[in-house]
Amino acid sequence: MPRRARASSIPAYFHVINRAAGKAPLFLKPRDYREFLEILREGLRRHPVPVIAYCILSNHWHLLVGPTGTRRLSTLLHWVETTHAVRFRIRHKTVGHGPVYQSRFKSKEIADSSWLIPTCRYVERNALTAGLVHRAQDWPWGSLADRRRQNPTVPLKDDGGFLTSDAWVDYVNQRITLAEQAGGRVPHRAKNPRVGAKGGAERRGVFGRAHGDQADAHVERAKHFSVVQLTGALKPREHRRNRPAAAVK
């Protein structure tokens, strides 16, 4: 069955993500990251879409864009993904080895404007959440670092200076609290890929393989803070002195 076109001219904000087929690495060296960002920049020149935030990790990437219509967004991302996939296969001499991406991009419309700040924070702290850096702004392949450069690699939407402020950087670096998660102030991942049980640093007990499989970076949920729902009422612990003595054979 053919895919339905994502065709809407009504401007909206979107959180967009795509990842490599089989969670294979998309970016192994700095030049791989730079090449993708150059492709994204060229795509934005050809098909302008406002970009608010982005983060590129080894086998997936996030974009926060808008306001834009779905037709324009699809045109941009089709060009970016196709161009990147062709150049990826040529560079690695793997032409004919199958798809580079697991599927076409996934996008989630941000219908409530109050979600823009949490989503932007989620995207810009992705490398920190995955345990790749100690400070979110130290990850060179994200908008948090790019925005503070004199000449950003990717043209970012002008927000009046808030996203370049020290207050915003401090906020991004703060740990996402259980209260924020319980209050629904953290965006959920599209299609929730399976998550492993191992990890390190900030992703202890939360993220997947510690070798850099950042595709499993996700939000902290209640179960990750050792908070569980009990199936029944708690029973008081029985004191040892009240237990019957063990039978002696």
Buried (B, 14 or more C-beta within 10 A) or exposed (E): EEEEEBEBEEEBBBBBBBBBBEBEBBBEEEEBBBBBBBBBBEBBEEBEBBBBBBBBBBBBBBBBBBBBBBEBBBBBBBBBBBBBBEBBBEEEEEEEEEEBBBEEBBBBBBEEEEBBBBBBBBBBBBBBBBBBBEBBBBBBBBBBBBBBEEEBBBBBBEBEEEBBEEEBBEBBBEEBEBEBBEEEBBBEBBEEBEBEEEBEEBBEEBBBEBEBBBBBBBBBBEEBEEEEEEEEEEEEEEEEEEEEEEEEE
